[in-house]
Amino acid sequence: MMTSLVPFGDQAALAYFDDETAALRFAAAVRLAQKPWVVDVVQAYKSVAVFFDLKQTQFTGVAGYLRELGTEPVPRAHSEPRLHHIPCCYEWGLDLARIAEHTGLTAEAAIRLHSETEYTVYAIGFCPGFPYLGYLAAPLCGVPRLPSPRVRVEAGSVGVTGRQTGIYTESRPGGWNIIGRTPLELVNVAAGYFPLRTGDQVRFVRIDEAEFRRLSGQRL
């Protein structure tokens, strides 16, 4: 259920929902409607931002339409997520020992829980294409960020913190605990390659270093 709808600047409306599932389905419904004035739809956890063309409509008109749309169920066939299997080499888990210490798990148990869980992409941000994936299995939750962020985290690094896991799509500073690394290229800005989108589901597939080298640079 939509809980509120407010202006987001002068060219967007921001809708809030009771939970992530409701937000995902609403975003799917807006995209499915294919209104000519919709410029973009950005879902993040329990919110959905709908950007519109000011030359075609105004906030009041958009708000009225979105409130009405928010009361209609989205056909399940149009809200089924895509499932991606992403290889992950846990031998590159720089912070496995820290994760094990904070959770009381063995490193092997942490890997098993991380790779057996199916995650949903609830938001994309921080750097181009970075997927915020939720939620970790309960025993793996609660690991805080590093006390001091690393100056450089390699592209493909898979991190965990709190209830979330995510993938560094570019090399940059970062403070998440690195549990593994994928060899895949998950973003190419120049080519417009962004294979993951909110609502998609992700499952990590455990691989060894030899398989990591074999798959290095391949795309999803």
C-alpha positions as CSV (number, residue, x, y, z in Angstrom):
1,M,0.0,0.0,0.0
2,M,1.2,3.5,-0.8
3,T,1.7,5.4,2.4
4,S,2.6,8.9,1.0
5,L,3.3,10.7,-2.3
6,V,5.4,13.9,-2.3
7,P,7.2,16.1,-4.9
8,F,10.8,15.2,-5.5
9,G,12.3,18.4,-7.0
10,D,10.2,19.9,-9.8
11,Q,10.3,17.0,-12.2
12,A,9.6,13.9,-10.1
13,A,7.1,12.4,-7.6
14,L,8.3,10.2,-4.7
15,A,6.0,7.5,-3.5
16,Y,6.5,5.5,-0.2
17,F,5.1,2.1,0.5
18,D,4.7,-0.3,3.5
19,D,7.4,-2.7,2.3
20,E,9.9,-3.4,-0.5
21,T,7.6,-5.8,-2.3
22,A,4.9,-3.2,-2.7
23,A,7.4,-0.7,-4.0
24,L,8.8,-3.2,-6.5
25,R,5.4,-4.1,-7.9
26,F,4.4,-0.4,-8.1
27,A,7.5,0.4,-10.1
28,A,6.7,-2.5,-12.4
29,A,3.2,-1.2,-12.9
30,V,4.5,2.3,-13.8
31,R,6.9,0.9,-16.4
32,L,4.2,-1.4,-17.8
33,A,1.8,1.5,-18.3
34,Q,4.4,3.2,-20.7
35,K,3.0,6.7,-20.2
36,P,4.7,9.1,-22.7
37,W,5.5,11.6,-19.9
38,V,7.5,9.1,-17.8
39,V,11.2,9.8,-18.1
40,D,12.5,7.3,-15.6
41,V,11.3,5.1,-12.7
42,V,13.8,4.5,-9.8
43,Q,12.9,2.1,-7.0
44,A,15.0,2.1,-3.8
45,Y,13.8,-0.2,-1.0
46,K,10.3,1.1,0.1
47,S,10.3,4.2,-2.2
48,V,9.7,4.8,-5.9
49,A,10.7,8.0,-7.7
50,V,8.8,8.7,-11.0
51,F,10.6,11.3,-13.1
52,F,8.3,13.1,-15.6
53,D,8.6,15.5,-18.6
54,L,7.5,19.0,-17.5
55,K,6.6,19.8,-21.1
56,Q,3.9,17.2,-21.0
57,T,2.5,17.2,-17.5
58,Q,2.7,18.7,-14.0
59,F,3.0,17.2,-10.5
60,T,-0.7,17.4,-9.7
61,G,-1.6,15.3,-12.8
62,V,1.2,12.8,-12.1
63,A,0.2,12.5,-8.5
64,G,-3.4,11.8,-9.3
65,Y,-2.5,9.1,-11.8
66,L,0.0,7.5,-9.4
67,R,-2.4,7.4,-6.5
68,E,-5.0,5.7,-8.6
69,L,-2.4,3.3,-10.0
70,G,-1.3,2.5,-6.5
71,T,-4.7,1.0,-5.7
72,E,-4.6,-1.5,-8.5
73,P,-2.9,-4.9,-8.3
74,V,0.0,-5.6,-10.6
75,P,-0.5,-8.8,-12.6
76,R,2.0,-11.4,-11.3
77,A,3.2,-12.2,-14.8
78,H,4.5,-8.6,-15.1
79,S,6.2,-8.5,-11.7
80,E,8.1,-11.8,-11.8
81,P,11.8,-11.0,-11.2
82,R,14.8,-12.1,-13.3
83,L,17.2,-14.5,-11.5
84,H,20.9,-14.0,-12.1
85,H,23.6,-16.6,-11.0
86,I,26.8,-14.7,-10.3
87,P,30.0,-16.6,-9.7
88,C,31.9,-15.7,-6.6
89,C,35.4,-16.8,-5.5
90,Y,35.4,-16.8,-1.7
91,E,39.1,-17.4,-1.7
92,W,39.3,-13.6,-2.3
93,G,37.4,-13.0,0.9
94,L,39.7,-10.5,2.5
95,D,37.4,-10.1,5.6
96,L,36.2,-13.6,6.1
97,A,38.0,-13.9,9.4
98,R,36.4,-10.6,10.6
99,I,33.0,-11.8,9.5
100,A,33.4,-15.1,11.3
101,E,34.5,-13.3,14.4
102,H,31.5,-11.0,14.5
103,T,29.0,-13.6,13.7
104,G,30.4,-16.5,15.6
105,L,30.3,-18.6,12.5
106,T,33.1,-20.5,10.9
107,A,34.4,-19.1,7.6
108,E,32.9,-22.2,5.8
109,A,29.5,-21.6,7.4
110,A,29.6,-17.9,6.4
111,I,30.3,-18.9,2.8
112,R,27.6,-21.5,2.8
113,L,25.0,-19.1,4.1
114,H,26.0,-16.3,1.7
115,S,25.9,-18.5,-1.4
116,E,22.7,-20.4,-0.4
117,T,20.6,-17.2,-0.1
118,E,18.6,-15.7,-2.9
119,Y,18.8,-11.9,-2.8
120,T,16.7,-9.1,-4.3
121,V,18.2,-6.0,-5.8
122,Y,16.5,-3.3,-3.7
123,A,18.5,-0.3,-4.8
124,I,21.3,0.7,-7.2
125,G,23.7,3.5,-6.3
126,F,27.0,4.5,-4.6
127,C,28.8,3.9,-7.9
128,P,27.4,3.0,-11.3
129,G,25.4,-0.2,-11.2
130,F,26.3,-1.1,-7.6
131,P,23.5,-3.4,-6.4
132,Y,22.3,-3.3,-2.8
133,L,21.1,-6.9,-2.2
134,G,18.9,-8.0,0.6
135,Y,18.7,-9.7,2.9
136,L,21.4,-11.8,4.4
137,A,20.5,-14.9,6.4
138,A,20.0,-14.0,10.0
139,P,23.2,-15.6,11.4
140,L,25.2,-13.6,8.9
141,C,23.7,-10.3,9.8
142,G,25.2,-7.5,12.0
143,V,28.8,-7.2,10.8
144,P,29.6,-3.5,11.0
145,R,31.6,-1.7,8.3
146,L,35.3,-1.6,8.6
147,P,36.6,0.9,11.2
148,S,38.6,2.6,8.4
149,P,37.5,2.2,4.7
150,R,40.0,0.7,2.3
151,V,41.5,3.2,-0.1
152,R,40.9,0.8,-3.0
153,V,38.4,-2.0,-3.3
154,E,38.8,-4.0,-6.5
155,A,36.0,-4.2,-9.0
156,G,33.9,-7.3,-8.6
157,S,34.5,-7.5,-4.8
158,V,31.5,-8.8,-3.0
159,G,30.9,-7.1,0.4
160,V,28.6,-7.5,3.4
161,T,27.5,-5.2,6.2
162,G,24.4,-5.1,8.4
163,R,21.7,-7.1,6.7
164,Q,23.0,-6.4,3.1
165,T,25.4,-7.7,0.6
166,G,26.6,-5.9,-2.6
167,I,29.0,-5.9,-5.4
168,Y,31.6,-3.2,-6.2
169,T,31.2,-2.7,-9.9
170,E,34.2,-0.4,-10.1
171,S,37.5,-0.1,-8.2
172,R,37.1,2.6,-5.6
173,P,37.3,3.2,-1.8
174,G,34.9,1.3,0.4
175,G,34.2,0.1,3.9
176,W,32.2,-3.1,3.4
177,N,33.5,-6.4,4.6
178,I,34.8,-8.3,1.5
179,I,33.5,-11.9,1.6
180,G,34.5,-12.8,-2.0
181,R,34.9,-11.5,-5.5
182,T,33.2,-12.1,-8.9
183,P,35.2,-12.3,-12.1
184,L,32.4,-10.9,-14.2
185,E,32.1,-7.4,-15.6
186,L,28.8,-6.1,-14.2
187,V,29.0,-2.5,-15.5
188,N,30.4,-0.8,-18.6
189,V,29.5,2.8,-18.6
190,A,30.8,3.6,-22.1
191,A,28.9,0.7,-23.6
192,G,25.7,1.4,-21.6
193,Y,25.9,-2.0,-20.0
194,F,24.0,-2.3,-16.8
195,P,22.6,-5.8,-16.5
196,L,21.2,-5.6,-13.0
197,R,18.1,-3.6,-12.1
198,T,15.9,-3.2,-9.1
199,G,13.6,-6.1,-8.6
200,D,16.0,-8.7,-10.1
201,Q,17.2,-11.6,-7.9
202,V,20.7,-12.8,-7.4
203,R,22.2,-16.0,-6.3
204,F,26.0,-16.4,-5.8
205,V,27.7,-19.5,-7.2
206,R,30.9,-20.6,-5.4
207,I,33.9,-21.0,-7.7
208,D,37.6,-21.5,-7.2
209,E,40.5,-19.4,-8.3
210,A,41.1,-21.4,-11.5
211,E,37.4,-20.8,-12.5
212,F,37.8,-17.1,-11.5
213,R,40.7,-16.7,-13.9
214,R,38.8,-18.5,-16.7
215,L,35.7,-16.3,-16.3
216,S,37.6,-13.0,-15.8
217,G,36.1,-10.2,-17.8
218,Q,33.0,-12.1,-19.0
219,R,29.6,-10.5,-18.8
220,L,26.5,-11.7,-17.0
